[in-house]
Amino acid sequence: IMGLAPTDEGRQAQVLRDLFRDNEHLDADVFSICLATWGGALTLGGYNASYHLAEITWVDLVPSVYYYVEPQGLWLGDLPVSLGPGSLGDTIVDSGTTMTLFPPAVHSTLLTDMGTYCQTHGGCGATQDGEGCWRLNDPKA
């Protein structure tokens, strides 16, 4: 847990303000977080292109009590799960959790779509473990 949330007044967290004062090494007030099974990384002043498999799409990060973004949709492979502004609500960017929560209608659609997708794609390399949970057959995948 890194404690990067904005202050109660909606300003940048003190740790980020202090780090961004380093104009000698940083050229922008930009940070990126890569969350991964190996732990992940915090990059200041930009991003590390080697962590990405596709082109990066920049979105506005809105500081409030938390940093949040407003996703425009969710896809499972080529299957749209939820589309349109507001369909996913505001999404908190949190370096201190691995939890993902969806609005109930999106969660239900995602579970149904995952079941269908995995049935038609060789089980997705996973085994269903209870309702709405899958375990990867290869933990390194």
Salt bridges, closest charged atoms under 4 A:
GLU9 OE1 - ARG11 NH1 3.89
ASP18 OD1 - ARG21 NH1 2.55
ASP22 OD2 - HIS25 ND1 2.88
ASP129 OD2 - ARG135 NE 2.54
